[in-house]
Amino acid sequence: MEWMSQAWSEANVINLETWLNDNFLLLALALFMLELLRYAIKRQLSWDLLGDSITNFITLALLIATVFVVGLAYVGGFFYAYEHFAITPLPINGWTILGCLLLADLAYYWEHRFLHSNGLAWGTHSVHHSSPYFNLSVAYRFGPLDWMFPFLFHLPLVLLGFNPLLVLLCETVVQLFQTLLHTEAVKRLPCPIEAIFNTPSHHRVHHATNRAYLDKNYAGILILWDRCFGTFAKEEETVRYGIFPRINSVNPLKVYFHGYWRLGQQLWQAPNWHYRCNLLIKPPIWAWQQLRSKEDDHQRAPDRR
């Protein structure tokens, strides 16, 4: 195990992340082509599915353009915190890479859970969930602030002393692992894998609108986090994908901004400031429950007269 203690240079970390970013998208595109072939064989390929898939990659381009503008501040914030507030700088070797990856995966779990817990964060994350399909292209369906929340949740790793470049690498690894989970082509994997790791089956549950599956399976790499924190659900019934209300559009700009556009409409139409605050801090299902309650009151109104 001596190789685990061998030091890595920052250049090694940068080169590995660059290689992953450059080559993984090509792999994902090749696998997506196979998925399209599978859809065609099963006679499920449609213009709407193709349009939705193209839209997904356009949202990726929009996010990349955004990151191009804010990326320097993102990385600069990590390095500033590392140089001025880190407990102690940790070396880069096999052990710290493994430790950082585990903590990055845990940080991702809580970040992901946070994105589902309040209207402000759901405004960006709802974009990822809004597709009525589930394939590899959906992994690249992003919202306008998907760059911001990872910074907040991974900053503690920098403060612990992990090199910012290593933290960025581990963020990338967690994200790339999940890319392969967005598929219906893989049903169930062997039980030991399903017990420990996030799998396509587990992630289909996370994307479901089925009541039994809501707010479940937030994991990145290890499904153990969901099992530990009580948010695990097994795929048992047929999954229905998307959000409520549905977008019913493949316009990339509408898809990319619809979460905050809808939140803005809700804030504008809210009856008071208390209601507006709740829209921002309560889970997105709260707004839906208020709407249903209002509709029920309208339906019962004639009976009270």
Secondary structure, 3 states (H helix, E strand, C coil): CHHHHCCCCHHHHHHHHHHHHHHHHHHHHHHHHHHHHHHHHCCCCCHHHHHHHHHHHHHHHHHHHHHHHHHHHHHHHHHHHHHHHCCCCCCCCHHHHHHHHHHHHHHHHHHHHHHCCCHHHHHHHHHHHCCCCCCHHHHHCCCCCCCHHHHHHHHHHHHHCCCHHHHHHHHHHHHHHHHCCCCCCCCCCCHHHHHHECCHHHHHHHCECCHHHCCCCCCCCECHHHHHHCCCCCCCCCCCECCCCCCCCCCHHHHHHHHHHHHHHHHHHCCCHHHHHHHHHCCHHHHHHHHHHHHHHHHHHHHHC
